[in-house]
């Protein structure tokens, strides 16, 4: 199953004495979530555009078949 922005947001990391700065990690995860959401949105738009273009191609193929008959 693909990773979702909510999965990234809810990810918990173990704390250690010499671990990473928690605020820096959270800021970076916020940037990742924002970019990931943008990519998901762009992917959906491209899929929709692809479907539209496939419909147009099918329409033109039908026109071509009609003209050739």
N, C-alpha and C positions, 0 to 999 in steps of 0.2 A: 504494500500500500504506500502511495507517495506521501512524502512529508508535507504537512500543511503549515501555513503561518501560525496557526494556533499551537501546533506541536512545538514549533520553535519557541513561541512565547512561554509555553508551560514547562519547558525543559528546565530541570533542576540539576545543578552541579554540586558535587561534594565540596565541602569546605576543608581547607587544610591550613596549617600554620603559615606556610610560605606560598599560599595560593595566589591566584590572579586577583587583581583589583576588581571587586564585584561591580562597581559602577561602570568601569570600562567594558566589562563583559556584557552587562545589560545594555549599554549604549550601542555596542557593536551588534548585539542580537536584534535590537530595534531597527538598525539600518538594514540588516539581513531580511527581517520581516517585511520592511517597506519595499525593498528591491524584489523580493520573492513574490509579493502580492502584485507588483507591477508586471512581472513576467507571466504570472498566471493570467492576469487580465489581457495582456498582449497575446498570449497563446490562444485564449478563447476568441478574441477578435479575429485572429488569423484563421482559426478553424471555421468561423462563420463566413469569412471572406472566401475561403477555399470552397465551401459548400455552395456559395452563390456562383462562383466561377464554374463549378462543375455543372450546375443547373444551366448556365448559359451555354456551355459546351454541348450538353445534351440537346438543348433547343436547336442549336445550329446544326448538329448532326441530323436531327429530324428534318430540318429544312433542306439539308443537302440530299437526304434520301428522297424527299418529296420531289425535289427538282430533278433528280436523276431518273425518276420514274416517268 
